[in-house]
Amino acid sequence: MPSSDSGIVHIVGAGLAGLSGNHAALSFVKAIGSESQLQGPAVAEFPFVDLATRAQWTLRFSDGRIPWWVFDKDRRVPQTGAVDYLPLARLAWTAADRPIGLVMNCTGPIYERFMGPFLRAALNIAPRHGSSRLAGALVRETLARGGKACRPLLARDGIGNVFVEPAIRTLRERGVSILFQDELLGLHFAGRRISRAEFKSGTVTLARDDAVILAVPPYVAEGLLPGLRTPSQFRGIVNAHFRIETPDHLPPMLGVINGICEWIFAHPGRISVTISDAGRFFDMPREELAQTIWSEVAAIVGLLGILPPWQLVRERRATFAATPEQNAMRPIAETAWSNLVLAGDWTATGLPATLESAIRSGYRAADLVGHLLRAAA
Ligand SMILES: Cc1cc2nc3c(=O)[nH]c(=O)nc-3n(C[C@H](O)[C@H](O)[C@H](O)COP(=O)(O)OP(=O)(O)OC[C@H]3O[C@@H](n4cnc5c(N)ncnc54)[C@H](O)[C@@H]3O)c2cc1C
C-alpha cells in the first residue's frame, strides 16, 4: 500500500475499495472482520456532473443481469440510446488483447460520459490505450452482472483502515509475527529452492518446509529474482484529501466529466478526490496542485475557494500501465523455485491493478503454498 508524500492525516486511496462484484475483496473483509466499514449506496447509482456543459445526471443500474436500465432514458446516460451500449458486449467478449481504441469507439456521449470514466478509473490509463482483455474482465465481472455487482464499496475511513489494519490485527491474534521497516535485500538460491532470505535486520535460513510468498512491487521483485519478467511501465494516481464538513447535498461519490477531478468522494469531515493516469500533475508544486483541485471541488460543491487543511498522495508508479503489451508481461504466481510464489496486483490475475487483483493474487499464493507444504510433508 503506498504512503503519502505529506501529511495532515494518513489516508491512502480516496475511498473506493471496489464494486460489489469484487468477490475476493468482500470475502477478505469478512475474514478480517471489517466488512461493516465498507459502505456505499444500497443501489448502484452514479451521479455525474459535466463541467463543460454543467449538465448533471445519475446513472442508475437495474439490479438483475438483464440491463433494463439501458432502455430507460431516466437511468441511462443522457443523449444515448439503448443501441449505443452494444460496444460493451463487444468489449466483454473480445478475443485477442488489443488496445481498447481498436475495439470500441472512444468518442461520443456513451464513451465520454460512461465508458471512459469507468475504464479510466479501473485501468488507471487513458482507456484508448488500455487492454481490451482487462476491460473485458471488468465488464463481465461487474457491468454485465447488473446493479447488484456494481454498487460502489466505499471505505469511509480510508482503505488502510478496512484492508490493512484489521488484517494485521487478525494475523497477530493468530500468533503471526509481523515486522515493519525490514527491507528484503536479497534471496539466496540452492538449486530449485530459495535457501536464505536476507533482510536489513538479518538473514533468515529457510527450513525444508518453509515457503516464501514474495509480495513486493514488480520493480523490486525483478531485482530479487534473476530472469523474472515483470511489467516495466507504470501510471500515476493523485489523491487529494480536504478536511472540511461535507455539505448534505454532496453524494458519497460524484463523477466529474471535463474537469481535473475525476471522482469526488464525500466522507464525514473530509472530501477526497481521485485523478487517474495523473502523470501530468507530478511536477506541479504540491500546494499549487492542492489549490487547483480544491478550486474545482469548491465550484462544483458550492463551497468557498479558500483551501482547507489538505493532504496530497501522489504515487508515480501507482499501477503497471494496463496496456496489452504490459499485461502480457505479468508473471504467474508459480516461479522456477519450488518454495517461492509471487503475489501482487501486477501478477497475472486477469484483472487490472486494483485491490481486488491484489487480494485474488494473495489467495492464489496462499493456495499454492498450501500445496507446496503438503507436498513437502
Ligand atoms: C494513490 C493510490 C490510490 C489507490 N486507490 C485505489 C482504490 O481506490 N481502489 C483500488 O482498488 N485500488 C487502489 N489503488 C491500487 C491499490 O493500492 C493496489 O492495487 C494494491 O495496494 C496492490 O497491493 P499489492 O500488495 O500488490 O502491492 P503494494 O500495496 O504496493 O504492496 C507492496 C509492499 O511491498 C513493500 N516492499 C517494497 N519493497 C520491499 C522490500 N525490498 N522488502 C520488503 N517489502 C518491500 C512495499 O513497502 C509495500 O508495502 C491505489 C493505488 C494508489 C497508489
The ligand as a Gaussian input file, in Angstrom:
#p B3LYP/6-31G(d) Opt

LIG

0 1
 C       -2.690000       6.637000      -4.593000
 C       -3.298000       5.287000      -4.850000
 C       -4.675000       5.130000      -4.740000
 C       -5.251000       3.898000      -4.998000
 N       -6.601000       3.778000      -4.879000
 C       -7.182000       2.575000      -5.086000
 C       -8.577000       2.413000      -4.918000
 O       -9.299000       3.359000      -4.578000
 N       -9.120000       1.181000      -5.153000
 C       -8.355000       0.105000      -5.527000
 O       -8.890000      -0.991000      -5.739000
 N       -7.017000       0.232000      -5.688000
 C       -6.419000       1.434000      -5.477000
 N       -5.072000       1.569000      -5.634000
 C       -4.292000       0.372000      -6.037000
 C       -4.044000      -0.484000      -4.806000
 O       -3.457000       0.289000      -3.787000
 C       -3.110000      -1.623000      -5.201000
 O       -3.745000      -2.398000      -6.200000
 C       -2.767000      -2.523000      -4.028000
 O       -2.252000      -1.814000      -2.939000
 C       -1.716000      -3.515000      -4.503000
 O       -1.362000      -4.350000      -3.437000
 P       -0.041000      -5.170000      -3.514000
 O        0.024000      -5.974000      -2.271000
 O        0.049000      -5.855000      -4.833000
 O        1.134000      -4.081000      -3.563000
 P        1.515000      -2.924000      -2.559000
 O        0.305000      -2.452000      -1.837000
 O        2.302000      -1.962000      -3.362000
 O        2.466000      -3.650000      -1.505000
 C        3.813000      -3.963000      -1.767000
 C        4.559000      -3.797000      -0.458000
 O        5.912000      -4.241000      -0.621000
 C        6.710000      -3.405000       0.200000
 N        8.104000      -3.524000      -0.256000
 C        8.699000      -2.958000      -1.335000
 N        9.987000      -3.342000      -1.416000
 C       10.215000      -4.173000      -0.368000
 C       11.365000      -4.887000       0.090000
 N       12.534000      -4.863000      -0.568000
 N       11.250000      -5.609000       1.230000
 C       10.071000      -5.675000       1.897000
 N        8.944000      -5.027000       1.498000
 C        9.018000      -4.285000       0.377000
 C        6.116000      -2.022000      -0.015000
 O        6.514000      -1.154000       1.047000
 C        4.629000      -2.341000       0.019000
 O        4.116000      -2.269000       1.325000
 C       -4.453000       2.793000      -5.383000
 C       -3.064000       2.947000      -5.506000
 C       -2.506000       4.178000      -5.237000
 C       -1.022000       4.327000      -5.373000

